[in-house]
Amino acid sequence: MQAYELAQLISRQKDSNKLYLEFLNVPDLSMGLYVLPAGGVDPQSPHTEDEVYYVVSGKGKIQVADEDRDVQAGSIIYVAKNMEHKFHSIEEELTIIVFFAPAEYSTRK
């Protein structure tokens, strides 16, 4: 078993000085903690794997292709592989758990 505590992941992510902290990577799944500051910019580009975002806290918007929607604590968003997407208009720091299936970059050629 692998188990994680959100408070410890948040501390590790802050110590890393990076927006994204991967904490699980097995062949069929990877997970990470993504934190975007209020007023920040989401630098990501499309991934070669399907993704699910679970917003733990914060407030902002996400654009997926030509669809735009508000996100907040409790929002769950599925993004298909290779789909353009970005978080934007971040009003309150977004703390997001990210799930990739299969594991991130495992299908990149």
Gaussian input, Z-matrix of N, CA and C with variables (Angstrom, degrees):
# hf/3-21g

backbone

0 1
 N
 C     1     B1
 C     2     B2     1     A1
 N     3     B3     2     A2     1     D1
 C     4     B4     3     A3     2     D2
 C     5     B5     4     A4     3     D3
 N     6     B6     5     A5     4     D4
 C     7     B7     6     A6     5     D5
 C     8     B8     7     A7     6     D6
 N     9     B9     8     A8     7     D7
 C    10    B10     9     A9     8     D8
 C    11    B11    10    A10     9     D9
 N    12    B12    11    A11    10    D10
 C    13    B13    12    A12    11    D11
 C    14    B14    13    A13    12    D12
 N    15    B15    14    A14    13    D13
 C    16    B16    15    A15    14    D14
 C    17    B17    16    A16    15    D15
 N    18    B18    17    A17    16    D16
 C    19    B19    18    A18    17    D17
 C    20    B20    19    A19    18    D18
 N    21    B21    20    A20    19    D19
 C    22    B22    21    A21    20    D20
 C    23    B23    22    A22    21    D21
 N    24    B24    23    A23    22    D22
 C    25    B25    24    A24    23    D23
 C    26    B26    25    A25    24    D24
 N    27    B27    26    A26    25    D25
 C    28    B28    27    A27    26    D26
 C    29    B29    28    A28    27    D27
 N    30    B30    29    A29    28    D28
 C    31    B31    30    A30    29    D29
 C    32    B32    31    A31    30    D30
 N    33    B33    32    A32    31    D31
 C    34    B34    33    A33    32    D32
 C    35    B35    34    A34    33    D33
 N    36    B36    35    A35    34    D34
 C    37    B37    36    A36    35    D35
 C    38    B38    37    A37    36    D36
 N    39    B39    38    A38    37    D37
 C    40    B40    39    A39    38    D38
 C    41    B41    40    A40    39    D39
 N    42    B42    41    A41    40    D40
 C    43    B43    42    A42    41    D41
 C    44    B44    43    A43    42    D42
 N    45    B45    44    A44    43    D43
 C    46    B46    45    A45    44    D44
 C    47    B47    46    A46    45    D45
 N    48    B48    47    A47    46    D46
 C    49    B49    48    A48    47    D47
 C    50    B50    49    A49    48    D48
 N    51    B51    50    A50    49    D49
 C    52    B52    51    A51    50    D50
 C    53    B53    52    A52    51    D51
 N    54    B54    53    A53    52    D52
 C    55    B55    54    A54    53    D53
 C    56    B56    55    A55    54    D54
 N    57    B57    56    A56    55    D55
 C    58    B58    57    A57    56    D56
 C    59    B59    58    A58    57    D57
 N    60    B60    59    A59    58    D58
 C    61    B61    60    A60    59    D59
 C    62    B62    61    A61    60    D60
 N    63    B63    62    A62    61    D61
 C    64    B64    63    A63    62    D62
 C    65    B65    64    A64    63    D63
 N    66    B66    65    A65    64    D64
 C    67    B67    66    A66    65    D65
 C    68    B68    67    A67    66    D66
 N    69    B69    68    A68    67    D67
 C    70    B70    69    A69    68    D68
 C    71    B71    70    A70    69    D69
 N    72    B72    71    A71    70    D70
 C    73    B73    72    A72    71    D71
 C    74    B74    73    A73    72    D72
 N    75    B75    74    A74    73    D73
 C    76    B76    75    A75    74    D74
 C    77    B77    76    A76    75    D75
 N    78    B78    77    A77    76    D76
 C    79    B79    78    A78    77    D77
 C    80    B80    79    A79    78    D78
 N    81    B81    80    A80    79    D79
 C    82    B82    81    A81    80    D80
 C    83    B83    82    A82    81    D81
 N    84    B84    83    A83    82    D82
 C    85    B85    84    A84    83    D83
 C    86    B86    85    A85    84    D84
 N    87    B87    86    A86    85    D85
 C    88    B88    87    A87    86    D86
 C    89    B89    88    A88    87    D87
 N    90    B90    89    A89    88    D88
 C    91    B91    90    A90    89    D89
 C    92    B92    91    A91    90    D90
 N    93    B93    92    A92    91    D91
 C    94    B94    93    A93    92    D92
 C    95    B95    94    A94    93    D93
 N    96    B96    95    A95    94    D94
 C    97    B97    96    A96    95    D95
 C    98    B98    97    A97    96    D96
 N    99    B99    98    A98    97    D97
 C   100   B100    99    A99    98    D98
 C   101   B101   100   A100    99    D99
 N   102   B102   101   A101   100   D100
 C   103   B103   102   A102   101   D101
 C   104   B104   103   A103   102   D102
 N   105   B105   104   A104   103   D103
 C   106   B106   105   A105   104   D104
 C   107   B107   106   A106   105   D105
 N   108   B108   107   A107   106   D106
 C   109   B109   108   A108   107   D107
 C   110   B110   109   A109   108   D108
 N   111   B111   110   A110   109   D109
 C   112   B112   111   A111   110   D110
 C   113   B113   112   A112   111   D111
 N   114   B114   113   A113   112   D112
 C   115   B115   114   A114   113   D113
 C   116   B116   115   A115   114   D114
 N   117   B117   116   A116   115   D115
 C   118   B118   117   A117   116   D116
 C   119   B119   118   A118   117   D117
 N   120   B120   119   A119   118   D118
 C   121   B121   120   A120   119   D119
 C   122   B122   121   A121   120   D120
 N   123   B123   122   A122   121   D121
 C   124   B124   123   A123   122   D122
 C   125   B125   124   A124   123   D123
 N   126   B126   125   A125   124   D124
 C   127   B127   126   A126   125   D125
 C   128   B128   127   A127   126   D126
 N   129   B129   128   A128   127   D127
 C   130   B130   129   A129   128   D128
 C   131   B131   130   A130   129   D129
 N   132   B132   131   A131   130   D130
 C   133   B133   132   A132   131   D131
 C   134   B134   133   A133   132   D132
 N   135   B135   134   A134   133   D133
 C   136   B136   135   A135   134   D134
 C   137   B137   136   A136   135   D135
 N   138   B138   137   A137   136   D136
 C   139   B139   138   A138   137   D137
 C   140   B140   139   A139   138   D138
 N   141   B141   140   A140   139   D139
 C   142   B142   141   A141   140   D140
 C   143   B143   142   A142   141   D141
 N   144   B144   143   A143   142   D142
 C   145   B145   144   A144   143   D143
 C   146   B146   145   A145   144   D144
 N   147   B147   146   A146   145   D145
 C   148   B148   147   A147   146   D146
 C   149   B149   148   A148   147   D147
 N   150   B150   149   A149   148   D148
 C   151   B151   150   A150   149   D149
 C   152   B152   151   A151   150   D150
 N   153   B153   152   A152   151   D151
 C   154   B154   153   A153   152   D152
 C   155   B155   154   A154   153   D153
 N   156   B156   155   A155   154   D154
 C   157   B157   156   A156   155   D155
 C   158   B158   157   A157   156   D156
 N   159   B159   158   A158   157   D157
 C   160   B160   159   A159   158   D158
 C   161   B161   160   A160   159   D159
 N   162   B162   161   A161   160   D160
 C   163   B163   162   A162   161   D161
 C   164   B164   163   A163   162   D162
 N   165   B165   164   A164   163   D163
 C   166   B166   165   A165   164   D164
 C   167   B167   166   A166   165   D165
 N   168   B168   167   A167   166   D166
 C   169   B169   168   A168   167   D167
 C   170   B170   169   A169   168   D168
 N   171   B171   170   A170   169   D169
 C   172   B172   171   A171   170   D170
 C   173   B173   172   A172   171   D171
 N   174   B174   173   A173   172   D172
 C   175   B175   174   A174   173   D173
 C   176   B176   175   A175   174   D174
 N   177   B177   176   A176   175   D175
 C   178   B178   177   A177   176   D176
 C   179   B179   178   A178   177   D177
 N   180   B180   179   A179   178   D178
 C   181   B181   180   A180   179   D179
 C   182   B182   181   A181   180   D180
 N   183   B183   182   A182   181   D181
 C   184   B184   183   A183   182   D182
 C   185   B185   184   A184   183   D183
 N   186   B186   185   A185   184   D184
 C   187   B187   186   A186   185   D185
 C   188   B188   187   A187   186   D186
 N   189   B189   188   A188   187   D187
 C   190   B190   189   A189   188   D188
 C   191   B191   190   A190   189   D189
 N   192   B192   191   A191   190   D190
 C   193   B193   192   A192   191   D191
 C   194   B194   193   A193   192   D192
 N   195   B195   194   A194   193   D193
 C   196   B196   195   A195   194   D194
 C   197   B197   196   A196   195   D195
 N   198   B198   197   A197   196   D196
 C   199   B199   198   A198   197   D197
 C   200   B200   199   A199   198   D198
 N   201   B201   200   A200   199   D199
 C   202   B202   201   A201   200   D200
 C   203   B203   202   A202   201   D201
 N   204   B204   203   A203   202   D202
 C   205   B205   204   A204   203   D203
 C   206   B206   205   A205   204   D204
 N   207   B207   206   A206   205   D205
 C   208   B208   207   A207   206   D206
 C   209   B209   208   A208   207   D207
 N   210   B210   209   A209   208   D208
 C   211   B211   210   A210   209   D209
 C   212   B212   211   A211   210   D210
 N   213   B213   212   A212   211   D211
 C   214   B214   213   A213   212   D212
 C   215   B215   214   A214   213   D213
 N   216   B216   215   A215   214   D214
 C   217   B217   216   A216   215   D215
 C   218   B218   217   A217   216   D216
 N   219   B219   218   A218   217   D217
 C   220   B220   219   A219   218   D218
 C   221   B221   220   A220   219   D219
 N   222   B222   221   A221   220   D220
 C   223   B223   222   A222   221   D221
 C   224   B224   223   A223   222   D222
 N   225   B225   224   A224   223   D223
 C   226   B226   225   A225   224   D224
 C   227   B227   226   A226   225   D225
 N   228   B228   227   A227   226   D226
 C   229   B229   228   A228   227   D227
 C   230   B230   229   A229   228   D228
 N   231   B231   230   A230   229   D229
 C   232   B232   231   A231   230   D230
 C   233   B233   232   A232   231   D231
 N   234   B234   233   A233   232   D232
 C   235   B235   234   A234   233   D233
 C   236   B236   235   A235   234   D234
 N   237   B237   236   A236   235   D235
 C   238   B238   237   A237   236   D236
 C   239   B239   238   A238   237   D237
 N   240   B240   239   A239   238   D238
 C   241   B241   240   A240   239   D239
 C   242   B242   241   A241   240   D240
 N   243   B243   242   A242   241   D241
 C   244   B244   243   A243   242   D242
 C   245   B245   244   A244   243   D243
 N   246   B246   245   A245   244   D244
 C   247   B247   246   A246   245   D245
 C   248   B248   247   A247   246   D246
 N   249   B249   248   A248   247   D247
 C   250   B250   249   A249   248   D248
 C   251   B251   250   A250   249   D249
 N   252   B252   251   A251   250   D250
 C   253   B253   252   A252   251   D251
 C   254   B254   253   A253   252   D252
 N   255   B255   254   A254   253   D253
 C   256   B256   255   A255   254   D254
 C   257   B257   256   A256   255   D255
 N   258   B258   257   A257   256   D256
 C   259   B259   258   A258   257   D257
 C   260   B260   259   A259   258   D258
 N   261   B261   260   A260   259   D259
 C   262   B262   261   A261   260   D260
 C   263   B263   262   A262   261   D261
 N   264   B264   263   A263   262   D262
 C   265   B265   264   A264   263   D263
 C   266   B266   265   A265   264   D264
 N   267   B267   266   A266   265   D265
 C   268   B268   267   A267   266   D266
 C   269   B269   268   A268   267   D267
 N   270   B270   269   A269   268   D268
 C   271   B271   270   A270   269   D269
 C   272   B272   271   A271   270   D270
 N   273   B273   272   A272   271   D271
 C   274   B274   273   A273   272   D272
 C   275   B275   274   A274   273   D273
 N   276   B276   275   A275   274   D274
 C   277   B277   276   A276   275   D275
 C   278   B278   277   A277   276   D276
 N   279   B279   278   A278   277   D277
 C   280   B280   279   A279   278   D278
 C   281   B281   280   A280   279   D279
 N   282   B282   281   A281   280   D280
 C   283   B283   282   A282   281   D281
 C   284   B284   283   A283   282   D282
 N   285   B285   284   A284   283   D283
 C   286   B286   285   A285   284   D284
 C   287   B287   286   A286   285   D285
 N   288   B288   287   A287   286   D286
 C   289   B289   288   A288   287   D287
 C   290   B290   289   A289   288   D288
 N   291   B291   290   A290   289   D289
 C   292   B292   291   A291   290   D290
 C   293   B293   292   A292   291   D291
 N   294   B294   293   A293   292   D292
 C   295   B295   294   A294   293   D293
 C   296   B296   295   A295   294   D294
 N   297   B297   296   A296   295   D295
 C   298   B298   297   A297   296   D296
 C   299   B299   298   A298   297   D297
 N   300   B300   299   A299   298   D298
 C   301   B301   300   A300   299   D299
 C   302   B302   301   A301   300   D300
 N   303   B303   302   A302   301   D301
 C   304   B304   303   A303   302   D302
 C   305   B305   304   A304   303   D303
 N   306   B306   305   A305   304   D304
 C   307   B307   306   A306   305   D305
 C   308   B308   307   A307   306   D306
 N   309   B309   308   A308   307   D307
 C   310   B310   309   A309   308   D308
 C   311   B311   310   A310   309   D309
 N   312   B312   311   A311   310   D310
 C   313   B313   312   A312   311   D311
 C   314   B314   313   A313   312   D312
 N   315   B315   314   A314   313   D313
 C   316   B316   315   A315   314   D314
 C   317   B317   316   A316   315   D315
 N   318   B318   317   A317   316   D316
 C   319   B319   318   A318   317   D317
 C   320   B320   319   A319   318   D318
 N   321   B321   320   A320   319   D319
 C   322   B322   321   A321   320   D320
 C   323   B323   322   A322   321   D321
 N   324   B324   323   A323   322   D322
 C   325   B325   324   A324   323   D323
 C   326   B326   325   A325   324   D324

   B1=1.4468
   B2=1.5209
   B3=1.3195
   B4=1.4563
   B5=1.5243
   B6=1.3031
   B7=1.4607
   B8=1.5186
   B9=1.3183
   B10=1.4561
   B11=1.5129
   B12=1.3110
   B13=1.4643
   B14=1.5206
   B15=1.3182
   B16=1.4641
   B17=1.5209
   B18=1.3227
   B19=1.4720
   B20=1.5275
   B21=1.3209
   B22=1.4704
   B23=1.5271
   B24=1.3293
   B25=1.4664
   B26=1.5208
   B27=1.3252
   B28=1.4682
   B29=1.5246
   B30=1.3119
   B31=1.4695
   B32=1.5252
   B33=1.3283
   B34=1.4731
   B35=1.5236
   B36=1.3301
   B37=1.4658
   B38=1.5169
   B39=1.3256
   B40=1.4660
   B41=1.5223
   B42=1.3233
   B43=1.4663
   B44=1.5187
   B45=1.3287
   B46=1.4708
   B47=1.5238
   B48=1.3313
   B49=1.4711
   B50=1.5184
   B51=1.3325
   B52=1.4647
   B53=1.5211
   B54=1.3271
   B55=1.4559
   B56=1.5245
   B57=1.3438
   B58=1.4640
   B59=1.5116
   B60=1.3267
   B61=1.4579
   B62=1.5204
   B63=1.3260
   B64=1.4651
   B65=1.5223
   B66=1.3334
   B67=1.4605
   B68=1.5151
   B69=1.3228
   B70=1.4547
   B71=1.5071
   B72=1.3356
   B73=1.4582
   B74=1.5171
   B75=1.3281
   B76=1.4537
   B77=1.5250
   B78=1.3301
   B79=1.4655
   B80=1.5289
   B81=1.3078
   B82=1.4593
   B83=1.5184
   B84=1.3563
   B85=1.4558
   B86=1.5203
   B87=1.3058
   B88=1.4648
   B89=1.5188
   B90=1.3448
   B91=1.4584
   B92=1.5135
   B93=1.3066
   B94=1.4510
   B95=1.5139
   B96=1.3076
   B97=1.4605
   B98=1.5228
   B99=1.3173
   B100=1.4576
   B101=1.5153
   B102=1.3308
   B103=1.4641
   B104=1.5271
   B105=1.3224
   B106=1.4660
   B107=1.5226
   B108=1.3477
   B109=1.4644
   B110=1.5261
   B111=1.3170
   B112=1.4658
   B113=1.5231
   B114=1.3226
   B115=1.4595
   B116=1.5136
   B117=1.3349
   B118=1.4643
   B119=1.5215
   B120=1.3303
   B121=1.4567
   B122=1.5193
   B123=1.3110
   B124=1.4625
   B125=1.5271
   B126=1.3471
   B127=1.4599
   B128=1.5259
   B129=1.3175
   B130=1.4636
   B131=1.5182
   B132=1.3260
   B133=1.4540
   B134=1.5305
   B135=1.3412
   B136=1.4596
   B137=1.5307
   B138=1.3264
   B139=1.4589
   B140=1.5268
   B141=1.3061
   B142=1.4618
   B143=1.5251
   B144=1.3296
   B145=1.4602
   B146=1.5311
   B147=1.3214
   B148=1.4579
   B149=1.5255
   B150=1.3292
   B151=1.4646
   B152=1.5265
   B153=1.3193
   B154=1.4553
   B155=1.5172
   B156=1.3224
   B157=1.4625
   B158=1.5177
   B159=1.3244
   B160=1.4607
   B161=1.5218
   B162=1.3257
   B163=1.4613
   B164=1.5303
   B165=1.3285
   B166=1.4631
   B167=1.5214
   B168=1.3356
   B169=1.4621
   B170=1.5229
   B171=1.3224
   B172=1.4582
   B173=1.5118
   B174=1.3336
   B175=1.4623
   B176=1.5221
   B177=1.3115
   B178=1.4576
   B179=1.5146
   B180=1.3219
   B181=1.4631
   B182=1.5295
   B183=1.3284
   B184=1.4603
   B185=1.5159
   B186=1.3284
   B187=1.4587
   B188=1.5188
   B189=1.3202
   B190=1.4581
   B191=1.5188
   B192=1.3356
   B193=1.4652
   B194=1.5210
   B195=1.3360
   B196=1.4712
   B197=1.5292
   B198=1.3357
   B199=1.4640
   B200=1.5244
   B201=1.3052
   B202=1.4562
   B203=1.5261
   B204=1.3419
   B205=1.4646
   B206=1.5150
   B207=1.3227
   B208=1.4588
   B209=1.5187
   B210=1.3473
   B211=1.4621
   B212=1.5170
   B213=1.3194
   B214=1.4634
   B215=1.5197
   B216=1.3316
   B217=1.4550
   B218=1.5213
   B219=1.3256
   B220=1.4540
   B221=1.5113
   B222=1.3261
   B223=1.4652
   B224=1.5229
   B225=1.3325
   B226=1.4652
   B227=1.5160
   B228=1.3452
   B229=1.4544
   B230=1.5199
   B231=1.3256
   B232=1.4681
   B233=1.5176
   B234=1.3424
   B235=1.4622
   B236=1.5284
   B237=1.3234
   B238=1.4589
   B239=1.5242
   B240=1.3145
   B241=1.4681
   B242=1.5259
   B243=1.3250
   B244=1.4684
   B245=1.5293
   B246=1.3207
   B247=1.4631
   B248=1.5327
   B249=1.3338
   B250=1.4650
   B251=1.5230
   B252=1.3385
   B253=1.4591
   B254=1.5185
   B255=1.3352
   B256=1.4673
   B257=1.5242
   B258=1.3377
   B259=1.4543
   B260=1.5267
   B261=1.3176
   B262=1.4687
   B263=1.5261
   B264=1.3207
   B265=1.4661
   B266=1.5322
   B267=1.3307
   B268=1.4585
   B269=1.5286
   B270=1.3335
   B271=1.4599
   B272=1.5175
   B273=1.3333
   B274=1.4641
   B275=1.5214
   B276=1.3366
   B277=1.4632
   B278=1.5235
   B279=1.3496
   B280=1.4550
   B281=1.5208
   B282=1.3185
   B283=1.4560
   B284=1.5218
   B285=1.3354
   B286=1.4598
   B287=1.5277
   B288=1.3321
   B289=1.4622
   B290=1.5228
   B291=1.3434
   B292=1.4638
   B293=1.5216
   B294=1.3237
   B295=1.4629
   B296=1.5250
   B297=1.3126
   B298=1.4650
   B299=1.5248
   B300=1.3285
   B301=1.4618
   B302=1.5209
   B303=1.3344
   B304=1.4659
   B305=1.5391
   B306=1.3207
   B307=1.4705
   B308=1.5215
   B309=1.3333
   B310=1.4606
   B311=1.5229
   B312=1.3151
   B313=1.4696
   B314=1.5201
   B315=1.3224
   B316=1.4620
   B317=1.5240
   B318=1.3335
   B319=1.4579
   B320=1.5234
   B321=1.3235
   B322=1.4742
   B323=1.5121
   B324=1.3108
   B325=1.4752
   B326=1.4906
   A1=109.40
   A2=114.23
   A3=121.05
   A4=106.36
   A5=116.90
   A6=121.14
   A7=108.99
   A8=115.66
   A9=121.36
   A10=110.01
   A11=115.66
   A12=122.65
   A13=107.47
   A14=116.74
   A15=121.70
   A16=112.01
   A17=117.96
   A18=120.75
   A19=110.99
   A20=117.32
   A21=120.33
   A22=111.04
   A23=116.89
   A24=120.10
   A25=110.85
   A26=116.85
   A27=120.87
   A28=109.85
   A29=117.52
   A30=121.40
   A31=110.81
   A32=117.27
   A33=121.18
   A34=111.25
   A35=116.72
   A36=120.61
   A37=109.83
   A38=118.26
   A39=121.19
   A40=110.67
   A41=117.37
   A42=121.58
   A43=112.15
   A44=117.28
   A45=120.88
   A46=112.89
   A47=117.32
   A48=122.37
   A49=112.75
   A50=116.63
   A51=122.19
   A52=108.32
   A53=115.96
   A54=120.38
   A55=111.81
   A56=116.98
   A57=121.32
   A58=110.47
   A59=115.69
   A60=123.02
   A61=107.98
   A62=116.56
   A63=119.74
   A64=108.00
   A65=116.27
   A66=119.00
   A67=113.19
   A68=118.07
   A69=121.49
   A70=108.68
   A71=116.63
   A72=120.70
   A73=108.64
   A74=115.45
   A75=123.65
   A76=105.61
   A77=119.33
   A78=119.27
   A79=116.03
   A80=118.78
   A81=120.09
   A82=115.31
   A83=117.11
   A84=119.71
   A85=109.93
   A86=116.21
   A87=119.93
   A88=107.32
   A89=114.62
   A90=120.75
   A91=109.33
   A92=115.09
   A93=119.72
   A94=111.24
   A95=113.80
   A96=122.36
   A97=107.01
   A98=116.72
   A99=123.14
   A100=107.25
   A101=117.28
   A102=121.35
   A103=108.57
   A104=115.08
   A105=121.86
   A106=108.50
   A107=117.38
   A108=120.14
   A109=112.31
   A110=115.84
   A111=120.85
   A112=108.34
   A113=116.19
   A114=121.39
   A115=113.44
   A116=117.68
   A117=121.98
   A118=113.01
   A119=113.51
   A120=121.98
   A121=108.35
   A122=116.59
   A123=123.08
   A124=108.38
   A125=118.49
   A126=120.78
   A127=115.13
   A128=118.43
   A129=119.21
   A130=113.29
   A131=114.31
   A132=122.34
   A133=107.15
   A134=117.69
   A135=119.69
   A136=112.19
   A137=114.43
   A138=120.97
   A139=109.86
   A140=116.03
   A141=121.82
   A142=112.13
   A143=116.56
   A144=122.13
   A145=109.28
   A146=116.32
   A147=120.88
   A148=108.80
   A149=116.06
   A150=121.39
   A151=110.42
   A152=114.68
   A153=121.76
   A154=106.57
   A155=116.15
   A156=122.67
   A157=108.36
   A158=116.58
   A159=122.15
   A160=107.06
   A161=117.29
   A162=121.71
   A163=108.11
   A164=115.22
   A165=122.06
   A166=110.18
   A167=115.90
   A168=120.33
   A169=109.04
   A170=114.92
   A171=121.35
   A172=112.34
   A173=113.44
   A174=120.15
   A175=109.06
   A176=115.91
   A177=121.33
   A178=110.05
   A179=114.98
   A180=121.39
   A181=108.57
   A182=115.05
   A183=120.72
   A184=108.02
   A185=114.69
   A186=120.48
   A187=106.64
   A188=116.43
   A189=123.41
   A190=106.11
   A191=115.68
   A192=122.16
   A193=108.00
   A194=118.59
   A195=120.07
   A196=112.51
   A197=116.73
   A198=121.07
   A199=110.46
   A200=116.96
   A201=123.02
   A202=108.17
   A203=116.92
   A204=118.86
   A205=111.51
   A206=115.71
   A207=122.24
   A208=109.27
   A209=116.05
   A210=122.08
   A211=108.73
   A212=115.08
   A213=122.41
   A214=106.94
   A215=116.67
   A216=120.83
   A217=109.73
   A218=115.78
   A219=121.37
   A220=114.59
   A221=118.82
   A222=120.72
   A223=109.64
   A224=115.55
   A225=122.81
   A226=106.58
   A227=116.09
   A228=121.11
   A229=108.92
   A230=116.37
   A231=122.19
   A232=108.17
   A233=116.26
   A234=121.94
   A235=107.37
   A236=116.49
   A237=120.91
   A238=110.61
   A239=115.78
   A240=120.69
   A241=110.75
   A242=114.79
   A243=124.66
   A244=114.45
   A245=118.37
   A246=122.25
   A247=109.85
   A248=116.87
   A249=120.94
   A250=108.97
   A251=116.17
   A252=120.04
   A253=110.01
   A254=115.26
   A255=122.00
   A256=109.61
   A257=115.63
   A258=120.49
   A259=106.40
   A260=117.40
   A261=120.80
   A262=109.21
   A263=115.70
   A264=122.14
   A265=110.61
   A266=115.25
   A267=121.47
   A268=109.06
   A269=115.88
   A270=122.34
   A271=111.99
   A272=116.33
   A273=122.82
   A274=107.12
   A275=117.04
   A276=120.97
   A277=110.87
   A278=116.14
   A279=121.88
   A280=109.54
   A281=116.28
   A282=123.15
   A283=105.41
   A284=115.37
   A285=120.91
   A286=109.56
   A287=116.41
   A288=121.31
   A289=105.93
   A290=116.10
   A291=122.30
   A292=109.13
   A293=115.82
   A294=122.87
   A295=107.83
   A296=118.19
   A297=123.21
   A298=108.35
   A299=116.46
   A300=120.16
   A301=108.81
   A302=117.55
   A303=126.69
   A304=109.97
   A305=116.29
   A306=120.96
   A307=111.39
   A308=116.13
   A309=122.88
   A310=111.37
   A311=115.29
   A312=125.49
   A313=114.07
   A314=118.81
   A315=120.00
   A316=112.98
   A317=117.31
   A318=120.06
   A319=112.39
   A320=116.61
   A321=120.13
   A322=109.02
   A323=115.89
   A324=120.49
   A325=111.75
   D1=144.40
   D2=169.27
   D3=-120.82
   D4=129.78
   D5=-179.12
   D6=-132.27
   D7=149.58
   D8=-174.98
   D9=-136.71
   D10=149.99
   D11=174.01
   D12=-112.90
   D13=128.71
   D14=-176.74
   D15=-55.19
   D16=-43.39
   D17=-178.56
   D18=-60.00
   D19=-39.16
   D20=178.92
   D21=-69.88
   D22=-38.60
   D23=177.71
   D24=-64.14
   D25=-41.94
   D26=178.55
   D27=-61.40
   D28=-42.75
   D29=178.53
   D30=-62.88
   D31=-44.87
   D32=178.85
   D33=-62.72
   D34=-41.26
   D35=-179.70
   D36=-64.63
   D37=-43.50
   D38=179.23
   D39=-63.05
   D40=-42.27
   D41=179.37
   D42=-64.45
   D43=-27.18
   D44=-178.12
   D45=-76.52
   D46=-17.71
   D47=-175.42
   D48=57.79
   D49=27.37
   D50=176.59
   D51=-121.42
   D52=154.84
   D53=179.54
   D54=-70.96
   D55=-29.96
   D56=-172.31
   D57=-123.45
   D58=132.57
   D59=176.47
   D60=-123.68
   D61=109.14
   D62=174.01
   D63=-77.61
   D64=131.33
   D65=-179.73
   D66=-122.93
   D67=-6.74
   D68=176.30
   D69=-145.18
   D70=134.18
   D71=175.93
   D72=-149.64
   D73=105.44
   D74=172.90
   D75=-124.86
   D76=165.59
   D77=-172.04
   D78=-52.97
   D79=-39.40
   D80=-174.22
   D81=-98.82
   D82=0.44
   D83=-175.88
   D84=-161.58
   D85=141.39
   D86=166.62
   D87=-136.70
   D88=155.57
   D89=-178.27
   D90=-137.75
   D91=150.39
   D92=177.77
   D93=-152.31
   D94=167.05
   D95=175.61
   D96=-108.84
   D97=124.06
   D98=-177.82
   D99=-117.36
   D100=124.42
   D101=-179.30
   D102=-124.97
   D103=123.04
   D104=178.86
   D105=-118.53
   D106=124.82
   D107=-177.15
   D108=-72.22
   D109=157.24
   D110=173.95
   D111=-54.77
   D112=133.10
   D113=-179.11
   D114=76.67
   D115=0.98
   D116=-176.61
   D117=-76.28
   D118=173.86
   D119=-179.89
   D120=-117.50
   D121=133.68
   D122=177.31
   D123=-87.79
   D124=109.96
   D125=-174.28
   D126=-87.26
   D127=2.79
   D128=-172.07
   D129=-71.09
   D130=158.93
   D131=174.31
   D132=-123.67
   D133=170.11
   D134=-176.70
   D135=-55.85
   D136=148.08
   D137=178.84
   D138=-108.08
   D139=160.50
   D140=-178.97
   D141=-88.88
   D142=8.93
   D143=178.59
   D144=-129.19
   D145=155.93
   D146=173.02
   D147=-66.11
   D148=150.34
   D149=-179.39
   D150=-133.80
   D151=149.56
   D152=168.82
   D153=-128.47
   D154=130.75
   D155=175.77
   D156=-107.66
   D157=132.22
   D158=171.42
   D159=-117.33
   D160=114.19
   D161=-178.50
   D162=-81.69
   D163=114.80
   D164=179.80
   D165=-79.61
   D166=-43.91
   D167=179.95
   D168=-156.18
   D169=163.56
   D170=177.20
   D171=106.49
   D172=-175.84
   D173=-176.19
   D174=-154.39
   D175=132.83
   D176=178.67
   D177=-175.35
   D178=-152.49
   D179=179.31
   D180=-136.56
   D181=157.73
   D182=171.23
   D183=-130.24
   D184=140.36
   D185=173.89
   D186=-113.79
   D187=126.70
   D188=176.02
   D189=-124.07
   D190=113.96
   D191=-171.70
   D192=54.16
   D193=-119.66
   D194=-178.99
   D195=-102.89
   D196=12.10
   D197=179.48
   D198=-102.67
   D199=134.42
   D200=-177.60
   D201=-124.99
   D202=135.80
   D203=178.21
   D204=-150.12
   D205=155.63
   D206=175.15
   D207=-72.43
   D208=147.87
   D209=172.13
   D210=-131.53
   D211=150.84
   D212=179.57
   D213=-159.02
   D214=178.84
   D215=178.32
   D216=-50.71
   D217=128.18
   D218=-179.77
   D219=97.44
   D220=-11.84
   D221=178.54
   D222=-70.19
   D223=139.13
   D224=176.27
   D225=-126.58
   D226=125.33
   D227=-175.29
   D228=-127.72
   D229=128.80
   D230=173.61
   D231=-99.65
   D232=133.29
   D233=176.99
   D234=-127.22
   D235=120.63
   D236=179.46
   D237=-68.91
   D238=153.84
   D239=179.72
   D240=-55.54
   D241=147.42
   D242=177.50
   D243=65.46
   D244=10.37
   D245=-179.30
   D246=-88.59
   D247=131.69
   D248=175.24
   D249=-64.47
   D250=134.33
   D251=178.33
   D252=-160.88
   D253=149.28
   D254=179.32
   D255=-156.03
   D256=141.92
   D257=166.93
   D258=-82.95
   D259=145.72
   D260=-179.62
   D261=-155.49
   D262=175.55
   D263=179.18
   D264=47.94
   D265=49.63
   D266=-175.29
   D267=-78.55
   D268=108.92
   D269=-177.96
   D270=-85.30
   D271=-38.44
   D272=178.42
   D273=-130.86
   D274=139.83
   D275=-178.86
   D276=-41.66
   D277=127.45
   D278=178.49
   D279=-93.92
   D280=126.68
   D281=172.17
   D282=-113.94
   D283=120.34
   D284=-169.06
   D285=-132.48
   D286=133.94
   D287=169.95
   D288=-93.38
   D289=129.74
   D290=-177.50
   D291=-113.98
   D292=132.44
   D293=176.45
   D294=-116.20
   D295=128.03
   D296=174.24
   D297=-113.70
   D298=135.72
   D299=175.49
   D300=-139.70
   D301=121.56
   D302=-8.33
   D303=-65.40
   D304=-172.36
   D305=-176.02
   D306=-53.53
   D307=145.22
   D308=-178.83
   D309=-51.43
   D310=133.06
   D311=178.36
   D312=67.11
   D313=6.90
   D314=-179.68
   D315=-73.66
   D316=-17.76
   D317=179.46
   D318=-110.56
   D319=5.61
   D320=179.91
   D321=-70.95
   D322=136.99
   D323=-179.24
   D324=-99.06

